[in-house]
Structure formats: C-alpha cells, structure tokens
C-alpha cells in the first residue's frame, strides 16, 4: 500500500517532466509453431495481423506506456492435418512497456529498445468450439522512430511476444510470436 501511495503522488511530478503521447500500430503477426502437451510443432499457423494502441509519457531518453493489443492468426495444420476446421487463435494483450531511445544529434531517426510485461487472453476457436485462457506475458523489441514533424513520429520495429503456456479444452499449448510493426506516435 505505501508503494501505491508513493506512485500516485509521483504522477504529477512525472507528468511535468515528460511529454505525453498516444500511439497506434499495425503489422504482421508471425505466430511460432505451438507444442501441445509436450508434442513439438503440433500446431502450425499462417501469418496473421495485429493492431496495438498505447498511451504513454516520454522523458528525455525513456518512454513508459500502457498498451492494449490484438493479434489474430489462422491455423495452417494441426498434428500434420490440413483439415483444421477453420481454427483460429486470437490474442488480446494488456502490457506495461518501457523504452530506451537513442536520440542521435542532428538526425530525425531515433533507434530504440523496449521491454514489456503484462497479461494475454488467448482464444482458440474452430467450427465447433471456442475456449480461452489468460496468462502472464512479456515482450522484447527494437526499432527506429522517424520524426515526421515536431509532434508526429513514425515507428518501425520488431517485437518478440511470449505468453506463458495456456490450457484450453483440456490441452496445454505453448505460444510465442515474432511481430513486425509500423505505427504513428503523436505527442502533445
């Protein structure tokens, strides 16, 4: 409780020291093959899509944000079978992300690295059933911010997203995704 009170009291000082922003991004979701109850590569996926939205604060060389994301991939094969009954995996994430920006002198390009912690809700659906599970998730990434104007930055980056194993319909699945994103960040 004391840490919560200290954090809430620090928000006004943090807000004065930084610049608030909002961001939106979209891209390709390359979901890795999943194991099912220890059977490696039991599920193979097609390339999917993702969308993310975030609100954050930039302070000198760092950024902190709260992000919500959605990712959707269709199943290519299940245990080597192409008859996957229109199976899909949808993942909703809620993440707290931190960034370190390298602001290069006399340049509109700013490389960055990032890390995030949060939760993911994964839903597996097919023609006959739907089941979901919520688990801890983490992500790491890198990219570049390209200044388009004084208040707008185009972000291009890569992220590795890894939820903890999930249990759906009585089976345990591993999940991880390599994501390629492009987005806009608008500061106020």
C-alpha positions in Angstrom: 0.0 0.0 0.0 2.8 2.5 0.8 4.3 1.9 -2.7 0.9 2.5 -4.3 0.5 5.8 -2.5 4.1 6.9 -3.4 3.5 6.0 -7.0 0.2 8.0 -7.2 1.9 11.0 -5.5 4.8 10.9 -8.1 2.4 11.1 -11.1 2.1 14.9 -11.1 5.9 15.4 -11.0 6.4 12.8 -13.7 3.8 14.4 -15.9 5.6 17.8 -15.6 9.0 16.3 -16.5 7.7 14.5 -19.6 5.7 14.7 -22.8 2.5 12.7 -23.1 1.8 10.8 -26.3 -0.6 8.3 -27.9 0.4 5.7 -30.5 -1.2 3.2 -32.8 0.5 0.5 -34.8 -0.3 -2.5 -37.0 1.7 -5.2 -38.6 2.4 -8.9 -39.3 2.0 -11.5 -36.6 4.2 -14.5 -37.2 3.0 -16.9 -34.5 5.6 -19.6 -33.8 4.6 -23.3 -34.0 2.9 -24.5 -30.8 3.6 -27.6 -28.8 0.5 -29.4 -27.5 1.0 -31.3 -24.2 4.7 -31.7 -25.0 4.3 -32.7 -28.7 6.6 -30.2 -30.5 5.2 -28.4 -33.6 1.7 -29.8 -33.1 0.1 -26.6 -34.4 1.4 -24.5 -37.3 0.0 -21.1 -38.1 -0.5 -18.8 -41.1 0.8 -15.3 -41.0 -1.7 -13.1 -39.2 -2.2 -9.5 -38.3 -2.0 -7.3 -35.2 -3.1 -3.9 -34.0 -1.9 -2.0 -30.9 -2.8 1.2 -29.2 -1.0 2.9 -26.3 -0.9 6.0 -24.1 2.5 7.0 -22.6 4.9 9.5 -21.4 8.3 10.4 -22.9 11.1 11.7 -20.6 14.4 12.5 -22.3 15.8 9.1 -23.3 13.0 6.9 -21.9 9.3 6.2 -22.6 6.7 4.4 -20.4 3.4 3.3 -21.7 0.2 1.3 -21.2 -0.7 -0.7 -24.3 -3.6 -2.8 -25.5 -3.1 -5.1 -28.5 -5.0 -7.6 -30.6 -3.5 -10.4 -32.7 -5.2 -12.9 -35.0 -3.7 -16.0 -36.8 -5.4 -18.9 -38.6 -4.2 -22.4 -38.1 -2.4 -23.9 -41.1 -2.0 -27.5 -39.8 -2.9 -29.4 -36.6 -0.8 -32.6 -36.0 0.1 -32.6 -39.7 -3.6 -32.4 -40.8 -4.8 -29.6 -43.1 -8.4 -30.2 -42.1 -8.2 -27.8 -39.2 -12.0 -26.8 -39.1 -11.3 -23.1 -39.7 -9.3 -22.9 -36.4 -8.0 -19.5 -35.3 -6.0 -18.1 -32.4 -7.0 -14.6 -31.2 -4.8 -12.9 -28.6 -5.6 -9.8 -26.6 -2.8 -8.3 -24.6 -2.5 -5.6 -21.9 1.1 -4.6 -21.4 3.2 -2.0 -19.5 6.1 -1.1 -21.8 9.4 0.7 -21.2 11.6 2.1 -23.9 15.1 3.5 -24.1 15.6 5.9 -27.0 18.9 6.8 -28.5 18.4 10.4 -29.7 21.1 11.0 -32.4 22.3 14.6 -32.8 21.2 16.4 -36.0 19.1 13.4 -37.1 15.4 12.7 -37.4 16.0 9.0 -36.7 15.9 7.6 -33.2 16.8 3.9 -32.6 15.1 2.3 -29.5 14.9 -0.9 -27.5 11.9 -1.9 -25.5 10.6 -4.4 -22.9 7.1 -5.1 -21.6 5.2 -7.1 -19.0 1.6 -7.8 -18.8 -1.2 -10.3 -19.5 -2.6 -12.0 -22.5 -6.0 -13.6 -23.1 -5.8 -16.2 -25.8 -8.9 -17.7 -27.5 -8.7 -20.8 -29.7 -11.8 -21.2 -32.0 -12.9 -23.6 -34.6 -16.2 -24.5 -36.3 -17.3 -26.5 -33.2 -15.9 -24.9 -30.1 -14.2 -21.9 -28.5 -12.1 -21.8 -25.3 -9.8 -19.2 -23.8 -7.2 -18.8 -21.1 -5.4 -15.8 -19.5 -1.7 -15.8 -18.7 1.3 -13.7 -17.9 3.1 -12.3 -21.0 6.3 -10.5 -21.8 7.9 -8.9 -24.8 11.2 -7.5 -26.1 11.8 -5.4 -29.1 13.8 -2.9 -31.1 13.2 -0.4 -33.8 13.5 3.1 -35.0 11.4 6.2 -34.6 11.5 8.6 -37.7 10.4 12.1 -36.9 7.7 13.2 -39.5 7.0 16.5 -37.8 7.6 18.2 -34.4 4.8 16.2 -32.8 4.5 13.1 -35.0 6.9 10.1 -35.2 6.7 7.1 -37.4 7.8 3.9 -35.6 9.1 0.8 -37.4 10.0 -2.1 -35.2 10.2 -5.8 -34.3 8.8 -7.4 -31.1 9.1 -10.9 -29.7 5.9 -11.6 -27.6 5.7 -14.6 -25.3 2.7 -15.5 -23.2 3.0 -18.3 -20.6 1.7 -21.7 -21.6 -2.1 -21.7 -21.8 -4.6 -24.5 -21.1 -7.6 -24.7 -23.4 -10.1 -27.6 -24.0 -8.0 -29.8 -21.7 -4.7 -29.3 -23.6 -1.6 -27.3 -22.7 -0.2 -25.1 -25.5 3.0 -23.0 -25.9 2.8 -19.7 -27.7 5.3 -17.1 -28.9 5.1 -14.6 -31.7 7.5 -12.5 -33.8 5.8 -9.3 -34.8 6.8 -6.7 -37.3 5.1 -3.3 -36.7 4.7 0.1 -38.2 2.9 2.9 -36.4 2.4 6.5 -35.5 3.2 8.2 -32.2 1.7 11.7 -31.6 2.9 13.8 -28.7 1.1 16.7 -27.0 
